[in-house]
Amino acid sequence: MLYDHSSKTVIGFVYFVLPAVLIFLLAAVFSFAEAADALPDANASAAVAFLAEHGWTVDPASCETAEVRIPAEFGAVYESYNALQRSQGFDLLPLRGQTVARYSFTVTDYPEEAYAGTVRANVLFAGKKIVAADLCSVALDGFIRGVKEEGRRQ
């Protein structure tokens, strides 16, 4: 029986090469989509970069976002929080009564072992501008501190 070499080539292409190429392309598309989904937007990327500038490593996949309303009148808790922010060069007073976006990440390199896995980095944005940032532990004996504070391990 004689075979036409061109029909073997077409059959080989259709059954072997084409499916392999399609699988590769689908894998590439889904990998790209997962990477793009790791951070929800440009502010999240800016938050990660900001934290890195101050020596903190965070897990981008842990990013959580929320809208936060800055109260029109500050009570003792917000006065204290704003004092922390002012010590870092931020001030929430001009944002009273406004809604900001909070980006929160798990800190992966907090130096005190007792807090491993419990420390979150929060970065607040008004539009595209960072207006506040803190580190806090959700442990029972937790804390809140600035991201720019001295005492960061070198």
N, C-alpha and C positions, 0 to 999 in steps of 0.2 A: 504494500500500500504506500502510495506516495503522499507525503505531507507537504503542504505549502508552508515554507518557512515564515512567510509574513502572517499567516493565520496563527502559528505557534507564538509568534511575537505578540500579537494582539491578545491572544488568550492568556499568555503569561502576564502581560501588562494588566489586563482586567482583573485577573484573579490574585495576583501577588503584589505587583508594584502599586497599583492604585489603592488597594486597601491599606497598605503600609503607609503611604503618603497621607491618606485621610486620617489614620490613627495618629500619626505624628502631628498633623495640623490641629486636630481636636485637642490633643494633649497640650500643645503650645497655647492654644486659645484659653483653655481652662486654667493653665498655670498663670497666664497673664491676668486673667480675671481674678484669680485668688490673690495675686500680688497686689492688684489694684484695690481689692476689697480689704486688704490688711489695714489700710488707713482710709478713713471715709472721705477726707478732703484735704485741701492745701493747708488749712489751719492745723490739722492733726500732724501733718509733716513738719510744719513750722514749730509746733509744740515739742516734738521729738528732738528737733535740731536745737531748740532753745535749751531744753533739759541737758542735752549732750554738751552744749557750750559751758554749762555749769557743773559738769562732771558726773551727771547721772545717766545711767543706762536704763531704758525702759523696754518693755515688751510691746512692740507696736500692735500685735494681735490682741492685746488686752484692752485696746482703746474703747472707752465708753464715752458717749457724749450726752449732754443734757443741757437744757436751758435753765438758767438760774436767774431769778429776779433779785436784784440788789434792792434792799428795802429803802423806802423813801426816808425813813427815820432810823438811825442806827441805835440799837440797844447796846448793852455792855459787850455782848459776844461779837457783834459786828465792829464795834469800836476797837476791841482787842485784835480782831482779824485785820482791820485796816491799819492798825499800828504795825503789825507784822509786814503788811504790804508796803507801807511807807518806808520801812527800814530797808526795803529792797529797791526803792525808787518808783514804786507804783502808788496810786492813790485812788480809792474807790469812791470818794466823796462826790466827784463830778458825775458819777454814774448812778447816783441814788435814784431809785424808781425805774431804772432801766433793766432790760433783760440782756444777759450776756450768755455766751456759749462756754460750757465747761468741758474740757477734754481731760480724761482721767486715764492713767496708765499704771500698771504694776511696775514698781522699781525692782530691777533684777540684781542690783549690786549694792544694796544698802549695807554699810560696813558692820553694823551690829547684828551678830548672829541671832540674838533674841528676837529680832524683828523680821527675820527672813520670811519673805512671802506675804508680809502684812502691810508693806509700805506702798502707798499710792502717791503718784505725782499728779497734781491738778494744775492745769493751765487755763486761765479764763481769757476769753477774747471778746472784745467789742468790735464787731466787724472783723477786720483782718489784723487788728492791733492787740498784742498781749497786754492785759491790764492787771493781772494778778497771777501769782503762782505759789504753790506750797507743796510740801511733802507731809503726809500724815500717815500714821499707823492705825489700822483698824483693830489692833490687839487691845485686850482689856486695859493694859497699862499704856495705851497709845499716846501719841504726841502729835503736834503740828508744828512745823518749822518752815522757814523760808528755803527756797532752793538755792539762794545765793549766800546763805549763812556761812561764816567761817567755821572751821572744824570739819569740813568735808575731807574725807581721807584723800590723800594724794596718790 
